[in-house]
Amino acid sequence: MRFNKYVMAIVALPLVIAIVAGSYFVRWLAVIVLGTLLAFVFFGTEIQTALPRRERKKARERKTDVERTVALIQRAKKGAVARALLEERIIGIYATISEDYNLTYHSLISGPNEALRVLRSEGDFLDNLERALEIVEADLHENRRGKLEG
């Protein structure tokens, strides 16, 4: 940091008073004044930051929903967390098309429908996911509106 000689003189005066003064009250008063002056110098005049440029914000590429879903499916081949996120998305589809979102969401978590049972079944996860999505598509076209089976 670069200090001006006048600023140094203004700050040095309370510092000298804080060190040399005999009275306890006068020393603490000088310390408070010194702290206030230093705060003003450091935060008021010396700190200069550049504003963020707008070009940097525009240069950042955003992933589309399709790219995010593809990445999630690729992670779901090996990870249980990604599989659980895919299950929640399927539950969200059924809950969105139903009359009561919360009731459908909680009932599908506690008692999975056919699509969720197929997704959770043993075997190749991608095949199970494909069959589960076909069931979801059939449910959407048959206009079952998220009703549970059995």
WOSUL-V251820 format. One record per residue. N is the residue number from 1. RES is the residue in one small letter. SS is DSSP state (alpha for helix, beta for strand, coil for the rest). OMEGA is omega in radians with two decimals (none if undefined). Layout:
((N & RES & SS & OMEGA) (N & RES & SS & OMEGA))
This chain:
((1 & m & coil & -3.12) (2 & r & coil & -3.13) (3 & f & coil & 3.05) (4 & n & coil & -3.11) (5 & k & alpha & 3.08) (6 & y & alpha & 3.10) (7 & v & alpha & 3.11) (8 & m & alpha & 3.14) (9 & a & alpha & 3.14) (10 & i & alpha & -3.13) (11 & v & alpha & -3.09) (12 & a & alpha & -3.11) (13 & l & alpha & 3.10) (14 & p & alpha & 3.11) (15 & l & alpha & 3.12) (16 & v & alpha & 3.12) (17 & i & alpha & -3.13) (18 & a & alpha & -3.12) (19 & i & alpha & -2.96) (20 & v & alpha & -3.01) (21 & a & coil & -3.10) (22 & g & coil & -3.07) (23 & s & coil & 3.13) (24 & y & alpha & -3.12) (25 & f & alpha & -3.13) (26 & v & alpha & 3.12) (27 & r & alpha & 3.14) (28 & w & alpha & 3.07) (29 & l & alpha & 3.09) (30 & a & alpha & 3.10) (31 & v & alpha & 3.12) (32 & i & alpha & 3.10) (33 & v & alpha & 3.12) (34 & l & alpha & 3.11) (35 & g & alpha & 3.11) (36 & t & alpha & 3.12) (37 & l & alpha & 3.12) (38 & l & alpha & 3.08) (39 & a & alpha & 3.10) (40 & f & alpha & -3.12) (41 & v & alpha & -3.07) (42 & f & alpha & -3.05) (43 & f & alpha & -3.08) (44 & g & alpha & -3.01) (45 & t & alpha & -2.98) (46 & e & alpha & -3.07) (47 & i & coil & 3.12) (48 & q & coil & 3.14) (49 & t & coil & 3.13) (50 & a & coil & 3.08) (51 & l & coil & 3.13) (52 & p & coil & -3.14) (53 & r & coil & -3.12) (54 & r & alpha & -3.14) (55 & e & alpha & 3.14) (56 & r & alpha & 3.14) (57 & k & alpha & -3.13) (58 & k & alpha & -3.08) (59 & a & alpha & -3.13) (60 & r & coil & 3.14) (61 & e & coil & 3.13) (62 & r & coil & 3.09) (63 & k & coil & 3.07) (64 & t & coil & 3.11) (65 & d & alpha & 3.14) (66 & v & alpha & 3.12) (67 & e & alpha & 3.10) (68 & r & alpha & 3.14) (69 & t & alpha & 3.10) (70 & v & alpha & 3.11) (71 & a & alpha & 3.11) (72 & l & alpha & 3.12) (73 & i & alpha & 3.10) (74 & q & alpha & 3.10) (75 & r & alpha & -3.09) (76 & a & alpha & 3.09) (77 & k & coil & -3.07) (78 & k & coil & -3.00) (79 & g & coil & 3.13) (80 & a & alpha & -3.13) (81 & v & alpha & 3.12) (82 & a & alpha & 3.08) (83 & r & alpha & 3.11) (84 & a & alpha & 3.10) (85 & l & alpha & 3.08) (86 & l & alpha & 3.07) (87 & e & alpha & 3.13) (88 & e & alpha & 3.09) (89 & r & alpha & 3.10) (90 & i & alpha & 3.08) (91 & i & alpha & 3.10) (92 & g & alpha & 3.10) (93 & i & alpha & 3.14) (94 & y & alpha & -3.12) (95 & a & alpha & -3.13) (96 & t & alpha & -3.10) (97 & i & alpha & -3.12) (98 & s & coil & 3.11) (99 & e & coil & -3.11) (100 & d & coil & -3.04) (101 & y & alpha & -3.05) (102 & n & alpha & -3.14) (103 & l & alpha & -3.14) (104 & t & alpha & -3.13) (105 & y & alpha & -3.10) (106 & h & alpha & 3.12) (107 & s & alpha & 3.09) (108 & l & alpha & 3.09) (109 & i & alpha & -3.11) (110 & s & alpha & 3.13) (111 & g & coil & -3.04) (112 & p & coil & 3.08) (113 & n & coil & -3.04) (114 & e & alpha & -3.11) (115 & a & alpha & 3.13) (116 & l & alpha & 3.08) (117 & r & alpha & 3.11) (118 & v & alpha & -3.14) (119 & l & alpha & -3.11) (120 & r & alpha & -3.07) (121 & s & coil & -3.13) (122 & e & coil & 3.11) (123 & g & coil & -3.11) (124 & d & coil & -3.07) (125 & f & alpha & -3.11) (126 & l & alpha & 3.06) (127 & d & alpha & 3.11) (128 & n & alpha & 3.12) (129 & l & alpha & 3.14) (130 & e & alpha & 3.10) (131 & r & alpha & 3.13) (132 & a & alpha & 3.12) (133 & l & alpha & 3.05) (134 & e & alpha & 3.10) (135 & i & alpha & 3.11) (136 & v & alpha & 3.13) (137 & e & alpha & 3.11) (138 & a & alpha & 3.10) (139 & d & alpha & 3.12) (140 & l & alpha & -3.13) (141 & h & alpha & 3.11) (142 & e & alpha & 3.12) (143 & n & coil & 3.09) (144 & r & coil & 3.08) (145 & r & coil & 3.01) (146 & g & coil & -3.13) (147 & k & coil & -3.11) (148 & l & coil & 3.05) (149 & e & coil & 3.03) (150 & g & coil & none))
